[in-house]
């Protein structure tokens, strides 16, 4: 359920995502404020005021550490995704260049297969990766055919023998890079991590309300500032949670740039 909610949020523009997250965070803070202030009377009020302010710094630090860990995961996944796409594009570019050692039908056929693979990756695999539906069970037919074509070439010179080896290595690299980008596309922040961050944020807001229950204006100001920090942190993570979806998604531009023109 949490995964479907975050997936829906990522399909929104960044401005709409920010509005929804900030609104939800401030509504939660307002609800906590209203409940605590309504209960802060008599002995309960004295008990709330007795809560030590010293508990706020460690709770804030705990929230910051959780956000830092999630942000590190998100940025690491994005970097791995971009590296895989760049490596695939580089390998395919090598194929297009090296196959020129076999002019005629082999070169034409190889260029056609590379072009088909890039087009299918951009048109079919990217939307599937964005919704985490891409799977390794589907064999990239153009790349498989290109590898068979390279293996079946009949080199006549030492240069062509070296070119054939380079073709096979480059195509295997492209296949491995494709596998890596599909694996990375399945990465996301799971519901346990999201729940932990949200719960720590809510508990910290509750502690702030307790500590400042004797001064409603101070409580409102402190909770408002912390709620804004929480919302900004959640937007930062949610906007980049999945490397191939959202406004900051890794694009197939690197592959499209190496597509053979002929």
Buried (B, 14 or more C-beta within 10 A) or exposed (E): EBBEEBBEBBEBEBEEBBBBBBEEBBEBBBEBBEEBBEBBEEEEBEEBBEBEEEBBEEBBEBBEEBBEBBBEBBBEBBEBBBBBBBBBBBBBBBBBBBBEBBEEEBBBBBBBBBBBBBBBBBEEBBEBBBBBEBEEEEEBEBBBBBBEBBEEBEBEEEEBEEBBEBBBBBBBBBBEBBBBBBBBBBBBBEEEBBEBBBEBBBBBBBBBBBBBBEEBEEBBEBBBEBBBBBBBBBBBBBBBBBBBBBEBBBEBEBBEEBBBEE
